[in-house]
Amino acid sequence: MPCCDPYPWIGLNVGRLSSFPLLKYPQVRRWLAPFIVACSLYFLLWIPEDQPSWVSALVKCQPILCLVLFLWAVAPGGSYTWLLQGALTCSAVGDACLIWPEAFFYGMAVFSVAHLLYLWAFGLSPLQPGLLLCTTLASLTYYSFLLLHLEPNMVLPVAAYGLILNTMLWRGLVLGRSAGWGAVLFIFSDGVLAWDTFVYTLPFARLVTMSTYYAAQLLLTLSALRSPGLKTH
């Protein structure tokens, strides 16, 4: 288990969030508080990965479920918000599946659905094929090394997941702002997780993976507040 103090991560990210323009709205700060608390709880408890349980699954899923609640309370209605809520819900289910190694394929499948929902929300206009070429070349470079270390029965599912993830990254970057940064952090988090799982054990891999993952989901969630505005109560 990585022996590292999670407090610096929490303080750093809360500090950065304080400069985010949306935090001038009291309802945004109020409804983000459960997410911050849930993230803090996850890193403070730091339940060992070799002790899978429903408690560890709940602790891991809580921050994502808090983001679903955040969208319900703060974000304007519409298909974009609903698709993000669906993606977050699938992500929470995927998080729970990945607690148990034998449920890895189920977790990857559910996360694939989450990325497809993000992709649906981001849309396909404008296309910007040049950006797609750049993300595809970067992904092919990474996966050409990763796939060499996989068991034969893992190659096709992981390659399919990588294709979906790359497409989500492309559309997130086209949309820009918090959606773009969220997509970048998501693919970075997944890349570290896959490398640590299949290629080489990385120091502090879990800390890096989970901190960037929660930050990615938060940024993707905040993209729902771009327009037309916040809910009024």
N, C-alpha and C positions, 0 to 999 in steps of 0.2 A: 504494500500500500504506500503511495507517495506520502512522504512525511513533509508536508508543507503547510504553512499557515494560510488558510483561506481569507483571513481578514483583509490583506492588502488588495486582493481582487475585488472584494465587495466595496471597499472604500473607494478604489479607483473608479469603478464603473458608476457608482452613485454620484461621484464628483463630476464625471463627464455628463451624466444625464442631467445634472442640475443646469447645464448650459444649453440644453435642448430647448428650442423655442416653444414647443408644445407645453412644456412644464409651467408656463405662465398661467395656464388654466388650472384652477383649483381641482376640478373634477378629474383631470388627468393625473395630477399628483395623488389624489385620494385613491383612485382605483388602480394605480400602479403600485401602491404600498404593499398589497398582498403578494404581488410578484416578487418584490424585493425581499420581503420576509421569507417567502418560500425558497428563494435562491439561497438566502443566508442559512436557512435551516438545512438545506441539502449539503452545503459545504461545511457547515459546523458539525453535523452528524457524521458525514463521510463514512457511510456504512460500507464495509468491505465488500468487494464485488464477488468474493467467493462465498458469500452468505446470502444467496438469493431468497427473497421472501416478499410477501405482499406488502409488508411495511416498507421495505426498501423501494418497491415499485411505486407505492403511493408518494413517498418522499421525492422520488425522481420526477414523477408526473405532475406534482403540485404546481410548480412554476408555470407550466404550459396551460394547465387548467385555469390558472389565475388570469392568463392572457385571454382565454376564451371569455371569461367573465368580464374582463376589461373591455373587450370589443362590444359585448352586450350592453354594458353600462354607458360607454362613452362614444363609440364610433357611430356615425350616421348609418342608417339602414341602407340596404341595397345589395346587389349580387356580389360586389367586391368584398364587403364585410362578411357576408354569409360564407363565401368560398374560403376566406381566411379562417373563419371559425371551424369550418370543416377540416381544413388542413391542420389546424392546431389540435383538433380532437383526434385525428388520425395519428398525429405525432405523439400525443400522449399514450395512445394504445401501443404504438411502436416502441416507445420508451419502456413500457411495462414488459413487452415481449422480450426485449433485449436484456432484461434482468436475468432471464434463464437462457443459457447457451443453446439448449435444444430447441428454443423458439426463435432462433436467429432468422430463419427464412421467413417466418411470419412477420417478424419485425421489419425486415427489409421490404416485404410486400406492402405492408401498411404505410411505411414511409414513402414508397413509390406512389401510392395513392395521394399522400399528402403533397408531394411535389407536383403531381398532375393537377391538383386543385389550385396550388399556387400559380402554376402555369396558366390555368384557365382564367384565374383572376387577373393576371398580368396582361393577357391578350397577345395577339400576334401582329399588332400594328403600332408603329411602323416596323417593318421587318429588320432592317439593318443587317444584311447578310454578312458584311465585313466583320461585324462584331461576333457573329456566330462562328465564322472561320477562326477567329482568334481564340475563342473559348474552346472550340473543338480541338484545335492543335494542342492547346495546353492540356486538355483532358486526355487526349490520345497519348501524349508523352507520359503522363502519370500512369494511366491504366496499362500501357504497354509493359511497364515494369511490374505493376501490381499483379496482373493476370498470370504472370510467370510463376508466382508463388502460391497459386490457388490449386486446390484439388479439382480434378476434372468436372465434378458435379457442381462446382461453385462458379465456374467460368461464365457460363451463359447468364445466370441470374445477376451476378455482379456487373457484367458488361451491360445488361439491360438497365439496371439501376443507374449505372454511370451515365448512360445515354439520357435518361430522364432527368438526372441531376444537372447535367450539362445544359440541357434545354431550359430548365428552370433558371439556371444562372444567366444564360443569354437574355431571357425575357426580363429578369429582374434588373440586369444592367441597362437594358433599353428603357425600362420605366424610370430607373435612376433613384436618387436620394436614398431614403432609408431602405427601400426595397432592394436597390442595388447592393448596398453595403450588407444587408441581411443575407442576400444570396451568396455573396463572396464569403462571408463568415461561415455560412452553412456548409459550403463545399470544402472550406478549409477544415472545419470540424470533422466532417465525414472522411476527408483525406487522412487526417492524423489517426482517426479511429481505425480505418482500414489498414494503414501501414503498421500500426501497433499490433493489430490482431493477426495479420497474415504474413508480414514480412520481417519486422524487427521490433523488439520491445523498446519503446521509447521512454525516457525518463519523464515523469510528470504527464504522461499521455492523457490520463483521465482528467486531470485538472485542466489541461489545455482544451481537450475535447468538449467537456461540459461547459466551461466558461464561455467559449466561443459559440457553442450551440445555443445556450440560453440568450446570449447577446444577439445572435442571428434571429431567433424567434421573436425577440422583443422588437428589433428593427423592422422585421417583416410585418409585425402587428401594427406598429406605428404608421406604416404606409397607408393604412386605412383612414388616417386622419388628415390626409392631404386635402381632400375636398369631399363634399361641399362644406364641411365644418363639423363641429362637435354637436352631440345631442344637447338639447337644452332641457332643463328640468324645472 
